[in-house]
């Protein structure tokens, strides 16, 4: 499976928009795999509710790391820099590096 950075961002934004106490149920295999990776990266908390019928997760909330990442990429300039970096790297970027690029680009806007 190839990582889809747009899908990462989409899932995070959907979770951010949930009312307090609600959760996001995902059963699309590609979304589930990306959600599990976001969980591994410490961006979300989830429950794996997979069964023999297929993979599924329930995303309960964003972590502070997830909120921080989203706050960095809210600015379109920062988001474009992150997208361009990923494109220039052929789509192969470690997630921790992506987070650092977003943080650095957001910080540089404050200067």
HELIX and SHEET records of a PDB file:
HELIX    1   1 UNK A    5  UNK A   16  1                                  12    
HELIX    2   2 UNK A   29  UNK A   40  1                                  12    
HELIX    3   3 UNK A   64  UNK A   73  1                                  10    
HELIX    4   4 UNK A   76  UNK A   88  1                                  13    
HELIX    5   5 UNK A   95  UNK A  110  1                                  16    
SHEET    1   A 3 UNK A  24  UNK A  26  0                                        
SHEET    2   A 3 UNK A  57  UNK A  62 -1                                        
SHEET    3   A 3 UNK A  44  UNK A  48 -1                                        
END                                                                             
